[in-house]
Amino acid sequence: MDMKKLLIAIALFSFLSPARSDEGMWLPLLVQRLNYADMQKMGLKLTAEEIYSVNTSSLKDAIVIFGRGCTGEIVSGEGLLLTNHHCGYGSIQSLSTTTNDYLTDGFWAMSRAEELPNPGLTVRFLQRIEDVTARVMAAAKEAKDEAGRQKIIGEIAAKIGKESVEGTQFEGVVREFFDGNAYYLFVYEVYSDVRLVGAPPSSIGKFGADTDNWMWPRHTGDFSIFRVYTGPDGKPAPYSKENIPLKPKHYLPVSIGGVHEGDFSMIMGYPGNTDRYLTSFGIDLNLNSTYPTRIEIRRKKLDIMMEDMQADAAVRIKYSSKYAGVANYWKNFIGMSKALKKLKVADRKRELENRMAAWINTSLERKNKYGTVLQELEQAYKDMASYNVARFYYIEAFMSGSELLAFSTAFKSWVSYLKGSDVSAEKTEANIKRLEPRINALFKDLNLPTDQKMLAAMLEMYYKNVPVEQQPEMLRKLGDKYKGDFTRYAAKTFKKSIFTCPEKIMAALRKGDPSVFEKDPLYQLADAFLKSYEPLQKRMEEINLSLSENKRLFMEALMEMENDKTFYPNANSTMRLTYGTVKGYSPADAVEYLYMTTMDGIMEKEDPNNWEFVVPEKLKELYKKKDFGAYAAPNGKMPVGFLTNHDITGGNSGSPVINGNGELIGLAFDGNWEAMSGDIHFEDELQRTISVDIRYVLFIIEKYGNAGHLIKEMTITGQKREYPARLQPSEVTE
């Protein structure tokens, strides 16, 4: 396929009628071509312009990138924002103390003055999307090899991004699609004054915790509330008491009409990463090496943290967010492994690859262009397998193991500066001011005994499990010297290192002597890891260049071979729309899951002896009295969660589930266990999105949090509908 034909194919990728409306994460820019008539038949009442528009307010203007990897939505004309509890968890944890334990007790601001600032937290509003494929590809033609191609693309992408926002307060970034076959520009406006307004206690916001994570039936009130502020002029501004609530271009009305099976709904948000076009070779590497390695390391980390968290309330607060971050994808990797094997996804990929090989071999032109693609991909993954265990031990056990060990790497540049010829009092002071906030932030949420245990455990695992020739020489020598007893080594090192005390670090910085750092045992160990990884990293870069080139050619060949098929791009943390219906599923023979849960299920799961399933007394009292306010279903039940067949992934957490009228009906927060392979393969009959019903959110705000003033800000709509006979009260929670 020549470049002109390829660009046309990509431009029309969303014009073809999709085989399944529930599969695909579509760019909202192209919603007009997303078989709009099909969406209307399913129940959409909005115009395409009301979903995505640059010139007038639309749904896109109410939806934000929340923090570093979640989605949020504006629900009032005064900047009120909803997202998941687990998305706001880091902010809630950071603001918590043993005196004001918002993780345990929840938090509700009863006035604007009580809303809590969150330094470092941002939200991003999308301004526009623009196809810049032709310009990027034209520049890429000048490249002589893959490394040169990537360099040129990086340069032109940065130039396009910069040009797109000159003279404005916006940020512009160009992102890759279809493995380097298309490029789009995204322009954002970033707000940095985002304040915590409300959060239920973790016993509601994380009900079921690790046990229920990725599982259905689900009974988690996974939401938190923030507010976006601007400067007095309405533009983004850092925190100030003079700032005012955001006046959004659009906010979502909130429907309490309820959800019913078959209802049309759509989700807009920022899904993180999928790899739907991954070959069987990549899947085999994940199953045989990547997932087992990461699962084992993360399990050890979780055990270390949990032991200390259960023993000390202060440690629990410090490590709650860290623990949750490690646990989430620890269980995800387990689920991915099981689902990929059970659903035989690699075998399906092999069938596709065999068809492609046969298709390539029927044309001399195709053989010349694509003839070695599959072999090159297979070889690249084989080469990667030789380094994969060391690669993920470096990432998980070194860079994400002991926080102090990883933090000591930040002082490499400081030592280089001090040993250079451009040292001045002014620059020294500027560097110290740059490092001091990072030091304070680290020690705020650090427990030295926990980190010491983490260092010992990660070094022991590295020493035992990474091929000897890929370990730092220093680690091997330490293992021999201490006879594998890294607990003894860690204790000795923590006694000697300046990095265990913020005052000692600051004193060393003020002294300005590089040898103080170079003689430090933690610094020396980190330096040994960094140096030992350099040749491995260089080899991985070579392998990744081969992967990049051949994945691009594979994608191009696939689109040419199946030119009558709809192709959607992988998720890459850019705004996407997915649409479908409210729907249950059958995960196994003789098992049927209905599409919604109620508070009955919370009471059925209650276990006062298990922290994951503790139910607050006030919630039990509200349930006993059936004091559900305006939010109960017509059958008298209090809805909690529901299922849809939308296509989502990590990053969609907090995304609004929107009905055909453009009204908020829930917050997406999870996928289901049986379809954990979804990042690589969408399983139509099994894949579901788990969302918290907006009625449960409003019930908790008003009845549990006594924060009805927040609901008064919202535009509440919706007329209740009776449930069909098959969903009588006794059946809803089954």
LINZI-V149377 format. One record per residue. N is the residue number from 1. RES is the residue in one letter. NEAR is the number of other C-alpha atoms within 10 Angstrom. D_LAST is the distance of its C-alpha to the last C-alpha in whole Angstrom. Layout:
# LINZI-V149377
n=<N N>
res=<RES RES>
near=<NEAR NEAR>
d_last=<D_LAST D_LAST>
This chain:
# LINZI-V149377
n=<1 2 3 4 5 6 7 8 9 10 11 12 13 14 15 16 17 18 19 20 21 22 23 24 25 26 27 28 29 30 31 32 33 34 35 36 37 38 39 40 41 42 43 44 45 46 47 48 49 50 51 52 53 54 55 56 57 58 59 60 61 62 63 64 65 66 67 68 69 70 71 72 73 74 75 76 77 78 79 80 81 82 83 84 85 86 87 88 89 90 91 92 93 94 95 96 97 98 99 100 101 102 103 104 105 106 107 108 109 110 111 112 113 114 115 116 117 118 119 120 121 122 123 124 125 126 127 128 129 130 131 132 133 134 135 136 137 138 139 140 141 142 143 144 145 146 147 148 149 150 151 152 153 154 155 156 157 158 159 160 161 162 163 164 165 166 167 168 169 170 171 172 173 174 175 176 177 178 179 180 181 182 183 184 185 186 187 188 189 190 191 192 193 194 195 196 197 198 199 200 201 202 203 204 205 206 207 208 209 210 211 212 213 214 215 216 217 218 219 220 221 222 223 224 225 226 227 228 229 230 231 232 233 234 235 236 237 238 239 240 241 242 243 244 245 246 247 248 249 250 251 252 253 254 255 256 257 258 259 260 261 262 263 264 265 266 267 268 269 270 271 272 273 274 275 276 277 278 279 280 281 282 283 284 285 286 287 288 289 290 291 292 293 294 295 296 297 298 299 300 301 302 303 304 305 306 307 308 309 310 311 312 313 314 315 316 317 318 319 320 321 322 323 324 325 326 327 328 329 330 331 332 333 334 335 336 337 338 339 340 341 342 343 344 345 346 347 348 349 350 351 352 353 354 355 356 357 358 359 360 361 362 363 364 365 366 367 368 369 370 371 372 373 374 375 376 377 378 379 380 381 382 383 384 385 386 387 388 389 390 391 392 393 394 395 396 397 398 399 400 401 402 403 404 405 406 407 408 409 410 411 412 413 414 415 416 417 418 419 420 421 422 423 424 425 426 427 428 429 430 431 432 433 434 435 436 437 438 439 440 441 442 443 444 445 446 447 448 449 450 451 452 453 454 455 456 457 458 459 460 461 462 463 464 465 466 467 468 469 470 471 472 473 474 475 476 477 478 479 480 481 482 483 484 485 486 487 488 489 490 491 492 493 494 495 496 497 498 499 500 501 502 503 504 505 506 507 508 509 510 511 512 513 514 515 516 517 518 519 520 521 522 523 524 525 526 527 528 529 530 531 532 533 534 535 536 537 538 539 540 541 542 543 544 545 546 547 548 549 550 551 552 553 554 555 556 557 558 559 560 561 562 563 564 565 566 567 568 569 570 571 572 573 574 575 576 577 578 579 580 581 582 583 584 585 586 587 588 589 590 591 592 593 594 595 596 597 598 599 600 601 602 603 604 605 606 607 608 609 610 611 612 613 614 615 616 617 618 619 620 621 622 623 624 625 626 627 628 629 630 631 632 633 634 635 636 637 638 639 640 641 642 643 644 645 646 647 648 649 650 651 652 653 654 655 656 657 658 659 660 661 662 663 664 665 666 667 668 669 670 671 672 673 674 675 676 677 678 679 680 681 682 683 684 685 686 687 688 689 690 691 692 693 694 695 696 697 698 699 700 701 702 703 704 705 706 707 708 709 710 711 712 713 714 715 716 717 718 719 720 721 722 723 724 725 726 727 728 729 730 731 732 733 734>
res=<M D M K K L L I A I A L F S F L S P A R S D E G M W L P L L V Q R L N Y A D M Q K M G L K L T A E E I Y S V N T S S L K D A I V I F G R G C T G E I V S G E G L L L T N H H C G Y G S I Q S L S T T T N D Y L T D G F W A M S R A E E L P N P G L T V R F L Q R I E D V T A R V M A A A K E A K D E A G R Q K I I G E I A A K I G K E S V E G T Q F E G V V R E F F D G N A Y Y L F V Y E V Y S D V R L V G A P P S S I G K F G A D T D N W M W P R H T G D F S I F R V Y T G P D G K P A P Y S K E N I P L K P K H Y L P V S I G G V H E G D F S M I M G Y P G N T D R Y L T S F G I D L N L N S T Y P T R I E I R R K K L D I M M E D M Q A D A A V R I K Y S S K Y A G V A N Y W K N F I G M S K A L K K L K V A D R K R E L E N R M A A W I N T S L E R K N K Y G T V L Q E L E Q A Y K D M A S Y N V A R F Y Y I E A F M S G S E L L A F S T A F K S W V S Y L K G S D V S A E K T E A N I K R L E P R I N A L F K D L N L P T D Q K M L A A M L E M Y Y K N V P V E Q Q P E M L R K L G D K Y K G D F T R Y A A K T F K K S I F T C P E K I M A A L R K G D P S V F E K D P L Y Q L A D A F L K S Y E P L Q K R M E E I N L S L S E N K R L F M E A L M E M E N D K T F Y P N A N S T M R L T Y G T V K G Y S P A D A V E Y L Y M T T M D G I M E K E D P N N W E F V V P E K L K E L Y K K K D F G A Y A A P N G K M P V G F L T N H D I T G G N S G S P V I N G N G E L I G L A F D G N W E A M S G D I H F E D E L Q R T I S V D I R Y V L F I I E K Y G N A G H L I K E M T I T G Q K R E Y P A R L Q P S E V T E>
near=<15 6 13 9 11 17 17 10 19 20 14 15 23 23 18 14 17 18 9 11 20 21 20 23 26 24 21 22 22 19 20 16 16 24 16 17 13 13 20 14 10 18 18 22 14 15 14 19 16 14 19 22 18 14 9 11 17 21 24 27 23 23 29 28 27 28 19 13 15 26 32 31 31 29 27 25 17 18 24 26 25 27 26 28 27 22 24 26 24 21 22 25 21 19 17 20 15 13 7 12 18 23 28 17 15 20 23 21 18 16 11 12 8 12 18 19 20 19 14 11 17 18 22 21 20 23 17 18 23 13 15 16 21 14 14 23 20 12 15 20 12 11 14 9 12 17 16 13 19 17 13 19 23 14 14 19 24 15 14 17 19 16 11 18 15 11 8 8 11 18 18 24 18 25 18 17 18 20 20 20 19 21 22 18 19 20 20 20 17 19 21 21 26 29 24 24 24 27 29 26 21 26 21 26 23 24 25 23 19 15 11 17 21 23 16 23 21 26 30 28 28 31 30 29 26 24 24 24 28 23 19 14 9 14 16 20 16 14 18 13 7 9 19 19 19 24 17 19 14 20 28 25 19 24 23 23 20 23 29 18 17 15 17 23 28 25 26 31 30 30 27 20 17 20 16 16 19 17 23 21 18 20 21 17 16 19 19 12 17 20 19 16 21 20 19 12 21 21 14 14 23 17 13 17 21 16 13 17 19 11 10 10 14 18 20 21 23 20 22 19 22 16 19 17 14 18 20 14 16 21 20 19 22 17 20 23 19 18 19 23 16 12 15 11 20 21 14 14 18 14 13 15 17 13 12 18 18 11 14 21 14 10 12 11 12 14 15 11 14 19 16 14 22 20 11 16 23 16 16 21 22 17 14 19 19 12 18 21 21 23 21 19 24 20 13 20 25 20 19 19 23 23 20 25 24 17 18 19 19 13 16 15 10 19 18 11 18 16 14 9 8 8 12 11 8 8 12 17 13 11 14 14 11 11 16 15 10 13 17 12 11 15 16 11 19 16 18 16 12 20 21 22 18 26 25 20 23 23 25 18 16 22 19 14 14 18 13 14 10 15 21 20 15 16 19 16 12 17 18 11 12 12 10 18 16 23 18 12 18 20 15 13 19 20 11 12 19 22 24 21 13 15 13 13 18 16 11 17 22 12 10 17 13 18 12 16 23 15 11 16 20 25 25 17 19 22 19 16 20 17 12 17 18 11 12 16 14 11 14 18 13 16 18 16 17 19 21 18 20 22 23 18 20 24 17 21 21 17 20 15 15 11 12 11 16 19 21 18 22 23 26 17 21 21 25 23 24 22 26 22 22 21 22 22 17 13 16 10 6 6 9 12 18 21 25 30 27 24 21 19 17 24 16 10 16 18 13 11 8 9 14 20 22 19 19 16 9 12 17 15 12 14 17 9 8 13 15 22 13 11 22 21 21 14 14 11 21 23 28 27 30 29 31 30 26 29 28 36 22 21 24 29 30 35 31 30 26 24 25 17 15 22 23 27 25 30 31 32 31 24 28 22 24 24 25 27 25 25 21 20 22 20 17 16 12 18 28 31 25 28 30 29 29 27 27 26 22 22 24 22 22 17 16 17 20 13 20 16 13 20 16 10 14 18 15 16 13 13 8 16 13 13 17 9 8 10 17 13 16 11 12 21 25 15>
d_last=<52 55 54 54 52 49 50 49 46 44 45 44 41 38 40 39 36 33 31 28 27 25 27 30 31 33 36 36 40 39 37 39 40 36 36 35 36 32 31 32 31 27 28 30 32 34 37 38 40 38 35 38 42 45 47 44 41 38 34 36 38 35 33 35 35 34 36 36 33 30 30 30 31 33 32 35 39 39 38 35 32 29 27 25 25 26 28 30 30 33 35 33 34 37 38 36 39 38 40 38 34 32 30 29 30 29 32 33 36 37 40 41 44 41 39 40 41 40 43 42 39 40 38 39 40 40 43 44 43 46 47 50 50 53 55 53 54 57 58 56 59 61 60 61 58 55 55 58 55 53 55 57 53 52 56 55 52 53 56 53 51 54 56 53 53 56 57 54 51 49 48 48 46 46 44 44 41 41 43 46 46 46 46 45 46 44 45 44 44 44 43 43 43 39 38 35 34 31 28 25 26 24 22 20 22 21 18 17 20 21 18 15 18 17 14 10 8 11 12 16 18 21 24 27 30 34 37 39 43 46 50 51 52 49 49 47 49 48 47 50 49 51 48 46 43 42 43 41 41 38 35 31 31 27 25 23 22 18 17 16 15 19 20 23 23 25 26 29 30 32 30 32 33 32 34 33 36 37 38 38 40 38 35 37 38 35 34 37 38 36 33 34 37 34 32 34 36 33 32 35 35 32 33 36 35 32 35 37 34 33 36 38 36 38 38 34 35 37 35 31 32 33 31 28 30 31 27 26 28 28 24 25 28 26 23 26 28 25 24 27 28 25 26 29 30 34 34 33 36 39 38 39 42 43 43 45 48 49 49 51 53 54 56 59 58 54 55 58 55 52 53 53 49 47 49 50 46 46 49 48 44 46 49 46 44 48 47 43 43 45 44 41 42 45 42 39 42 45 44 40 41 44 44 48 48 47 48 52 52 52 56 57 58 60 62 63 64 66 68 69 72 70 69 70 69 68 65 65 63 61 60 59 57 55 54 54 51 49 50 49 46 45 46 44 41 43 43 46 45 41 43 46 43 42 45 46 43 43 46 46 43 45 48 47 44 46 49 53 54 52 52 54 57 57 54 55 58 56 54 57 59 56 55 51 51 50 49 52 53 50 52 55 54 53 56 58 56 57 53 52 53 53 57 58 57 59 62 62 61 64 66 66 67 65 66 64 61 62 63 59 57 54 56 57 54 52 56 56 52 53 56 55 52 54 55 52 51 54 53 49 51 53 50 48 51 50 47 47 50 48 44 46 48 45 43 46 46 43 43 46 45 42 44 42 38 37 37 35 36 35 33 36 35 36 35 32 30 27 26 23 20 17 15 12 13 13 14 15 16 13 10 9 7 7 10 9 8 10 12 10 8 12 13 11 12 16 18 22 24 22 23 20 18 20 19 23 24 24 21 20 23 22 18 20 22 20 22 21 24 24 21 18 16 18 15 16 13 14 13 13 13 12 13 17 19 22 24 25 26 27 29 27 25 25 26 25 23 25 25 28 30 30 28 25 22 20 22 21 21 19 19 16 17 18 20 22 25 25 28 30 28 26 23 22 20 18 19 17 18 16 17 17 17 20 20 18 21 23 22 23 26 27 25 25 28 30 31 31 34 33 31 34 35 32 32 29 29 26 25 22 21 19 15 15 15 12 10 11 10 8 6 6 4 0>
